[in-house]
Amino acid sequence: MRPRTPRPLEAKGRVASLIVEARLREYELVVILNPDVGDDEVEGAVERLIKRPVEDRGGELQQVNHWGRRKLAYPIQKRLEGNYVVTQLRLDPEQTRELEQRLQISEEVMRHLLVRLDEEP
């Protein structure tokens, strides 16, 4: 019989969650939604466009601030207003590109900006 080769230990349970937790970084995401999205529909759009994709990628949404409909500094897609939503979230840096790609192809999102929040020394 052949000697059994030892398998590398797999991270399970709490250890795996600690490893993922250590890789999460804090970000601020500003999204300008199309003004055709009504004020009562903004919460559903945030759920669909931001919250679910972040949580599906192992991140967490910490805070959501709906600033409401505001006038734009310049026209975007021939529109003069937009619904501003500012969120704070934690996400693995490797997952940010896919999140931004989803926001870019969404017809509801006019502009977005994802900024990493630096840690205080």
WOSUL-V598954 format. One line per field, one symbol per residue. phi: phi as a letter, one per 30 degrees, with the letter a starting at -180 (. if undefined). A space follows every 10 residues. Layout:
phi = ???
This chain:
phi = .ddddddddc dbhddddddd edddccbccc bcdedddded cdddddedcb ddddddcicb ccabbcdjdb dddadbhicc baccbcbcbc adedcddddd ddddddddcd bbbcbddddd d
